[in-house]
Amino acid sequence: MKKLFLFSLLTLTFTLLSTTSVEISKKESNKSEINHSRNEVNQNWYSTTGQTRNTYGENYSISVRVQGSEGYSGCVNISTVQVSSGGGWSSVSYSSVYGEDCTYYFSAGSNTYYFTI
């Protein structure tokens, strides 16, 4: 009976520690997005998050992947921008944000999303 109790306690402890490390990873991931770091997923493909800038109401985010190459300025020279949509990816038109280096915006649905890469 003691062995079963110790085994259960050990399993619970392991589960709690695993969950804690996952939460830390999520927080670090969000922190890196705030710092506008980019993740090169595959050759010349980068992942980032597009976010709305609503001053009222709710803000939303969407997964974005960008195909391009790193330029001399440190920004990515973009050739394609795709957003996650219903389990797949859809290409979107994008524009640069005046006065903000490496920052772009696009519209999806009724929202305008911004991303820095």
C-alpha positions in Angstrom: 0.0 0.0 0.0 2.9 2.4 0.8 4.5 1.6 -2.5 1.3 2.4 -4.3 1.0 5.7 -2.4 4.6 6.6 -3.1 4.3 5.7 -6.8 1.1 7.9 -7.0 2.9 10.8 -5.3 5.9 10.5 -7.5 3.7 10.4 -10.7 1.8 13.5 -9.5 5.0 15.3 -8.7 6.4 14.5 -12.2 3.2 15.6 -13.8 3.2 18.9 -11.9 6.8 19.6 -12.8 6.2 18.8 -16.5 3.2 21.2 -16.6 5.3 23.9 -14.9 8.1 23.6 -17.5 5.5 23.8 -20.3 4.1 27.0 -18.9 7.6 28.5 -18.6 8.2 27.6 -22.2 5.0 29.3 -23.3 5.9 32.4 -21.4 9.3 32.5 -22.9 7.8 32.0 -26.3 5.4 34.9 -25.8 8.3 37.0 -24.5 10.3 36.3 -27.7 7.4 37.4 -29.8 7.2 40.6 -27.9 10.9 41.2 -28.6 10.1 40.5 -32.3 12.4 37.6 -32.6 11.7 35.3 -35.5 11.9 31.6 -35.8 13.2 30.2 -39.0 11.1 27.1 -39.5 12.5 25.8 -42.8 14.8 27.3 -45.4 13.6 30.8 -45.9 10.3 30.3 -44.0 9.8 32.2 -40.7 7.0 31.9 -38.2 5.6 34.8 -36.2 2.3 36.0 -34.8 0.1 38.8 -36.2 -1.7 40.8 -33.6 -4.5 43.4 -33.8 -3.9 46.9 -32.3 -7.4 47.7 -31.2 -7.5 50.6 -28.7 -11.0 49.5 -27.6 -12.6 46.0 -27.4 -10.7 42.8 -27.7 -7.4 42.2 -29.5 -6.8 39.1 -31.6 -3.8 37.2 -32.8 -3.2 34.8 -35.8 -0.3 32.5 -36.8 1.7 33.9 -39.6 4.5 32.4 -41.7 6.7 34.4 -44.0 8.9 33.3 -46.9 11.9 35.4 -47.6 15.5 36.0 -47.0 17.3 38.1 -44.4 18.3 41.5 -45.7 21.2 43.7 -44.9 19.1 45.8 -42.6 18.3 42.8 -40.4 14.7 42.7 -41.7 13.4 39.8 -43.9 13.0 40.6 -47.6 9.5 39.1 -47.8 8.3 37.2 -50.9 5.1 35.6 -49.4 3.0 36.0 -46.3 0.6 33.3 -45.3 -1.9 33.1 -42.4 -3.4 30.0 -40.7 -7.0 29.5 -41.8 -9.1 26.5 -40.9 -6.2 24.0 -40.6 -4.4 25.3 -43.7 -2.5 28.3 -44.9 -3.7 31.1 -47.1 -1.6 33.8 -48.8 -2.5 37.4 -48.0 -1.5 40.8 -49.4 0.6 42.9 -46.9 2.0 46.4 -46.6 4.7 47.9 -44.6 3.9 50.2 -41.6 5.2 53.7 -42.2 7.8 54.7 -39.6 8.2 51.2 -38.1 11.2 49.1 -39.2 10.5 45.5 -40.3 6.8 45.9 -39.4 4.0 45.0 -41.7 0.2 44.7 -41.7 -2.5 42.7 -43.5 -6.3 42.3 -43.3 -8.0 39.0 -42.5 -11.7 38.9 -42.0 -12.8 42.2 -40.4 -9.4 42.7 -38.6 -6.1 44.3 -39.4 -3.1 42.4 -38.0 0.4 43.6 -37.5 3.7 41.7 -37.3 7.4 42.4 -37.1 9.9 40.2 -38.8 
